[in-house]
Amino acid sequence: MRLAPLLQAPIAIQVHVLAAALAILLGAWQFLARKGSVPHRIVGWAWVILLASICLSSFFIPGSLFIGPVSVFHVLSVYTLWALAMGARAARQHDVASHKSYMIWIYGLSVILSAVIAAGSSGGVLHQMFFPSR
């Protein structure tokens, strides 16, 4: 893995990738940690802030998979922001089943699947980092 493509990328991409890497780690920790505890809530809010940063920074990243002026990733960002709000609302209302469902979907679809697609998309920063051309 090479860090040069990330370090040479625009700031929006750097913020996006760093927030995503942290969100992957914190999300995994959340699944393993005891639910409902104070650390779970603190890490959960940090994760929500990271996801919002990922979504907002995505609007400043040009890329592939465009449908007119909108990227598939931009649509996913809008969905993720909505789902974050709904998941946080469910947690505040003590609707554990809904909260769990929203957060699992966000983690699986918005975080993990997006990272895999972005890493596999040739020409992108993640692809250059993990699959450097010889």
Residue, then its C-alpha position, 0 to 999 in steps of 0.5 A: m500500500r502506498l500513501a502518496p496518492l492520498l497525500q497528493a489528493p485534494i483535501a476533500i478526498q483526504v478528509h473523506v478517506l480518513a473519516a471512512a477509515l476511522a468509521i470502519l474501525l469504530g463501526a467494528w468496535q461498536f458491533l463488538a462492544r456492550k450496547g447501551s453503555v456510555p462508551h457505546r453512546i460516545v463512540g456512536w456519536a463520534w461515528v455519526i459525525l464521521l459518517a456525516s463528514i464522509c457524506l458531506s465531503s463526497f459532494f466535493i469529490p468528482g468521480s465516476l459512476f455519474i448519472g447526469p450531474v449526480s454520482v451514485f455515491h452522491v445518492l448514497s450520501v443523501y440516503t446515509l445522511w437520512a438513515l443516520a438521522m433516523g437511526a439516531r432518532a430511534a436510539r433517542q426514542h429507545d427503539v433498539a430494533s430500528h436503531k440496530s437495523y439502520m446502523i447495520w445497513i449504514y455500516g454494511l452498505s454505505v461504509i464497507l460496500s462503498a469502500v470496496i467499490a471505490a478501491g476497485s474503481s481504477g483511477g481513484v485514490l484508493h485504487q492507486m493506494f492498494f493497486p499501484s501501477r508498476 
